[in-house]
Amino acid sequence: MSRNPKPTAEELKFVYRLVLNGSEDSDILAEYARLYEAGRLMFPYRSDKRFIRECRKTLEAALEVAQEHLKKQVDPTIVKRREEHFTDLADVAKSLLANGLASVSSPGWTTNQSHQAKYLLPSANAASGYDEMTKEQLASQLNSNMATILKEKDWFFRYCFIPHLKSELSEELQTGLFSKTVDEQPYELIETLIVLAARGIFKGTCPVCEDWSSG
Ligand SMILES: [Zn+2]
């Protein structure tokens, strides 16, 4: 007797459907035989119950894990809380970009000269004009926006927003002090914040959401 060939994905689906419909091992083998006799079996002919038992075991293990996973994915309370959490985080990103920072642009000087570089902010006074800002002024505006947020949301900012934000930053910036990043790379930070505010979806976890992930 030849060795049992490995089942294809199609064959596994065939067996899994029968298992989920409540078929016994012998019923499934009978189905193989019926199709074989009718010349319609698309898989190797099988008559060994051990193969069916193996399939059953694999399916049950996968189902158990998949059900745990799906339960967390579709649990309406968790879905809702995650949405609210992301909205709160996006609101912080937007608040950090207040006072025009959401529209800041860089004319393209190299960052080596960034202490002299001028960034452009749409002018609050003229309809079509721009205000020029230095890196220090950008950092100062960011720090000022941050101070406003900290008055109301100190804990959330430190323990939720920062960890989520850091998981979006380069490795170098992840380990550094946030205040140092603000001072040294305000424009890069603003670019990341603009993406996050628009996307409204955050990587990483924090003490609020760590149990909601499905890992
Ligand atoms: Zn979180």
Boltz pocket constraint, residues with backbone or C-beta under 6 A from the ligand:
constraints:
  - pocket:
      binder: B
      contacts: [[A, 85], [A, 160], [A, 164], [A, 204], [A, 205], [A, 206], [A, 207], [A, 208], [A, 209], [A, 210]]
      max_distance: 6.0
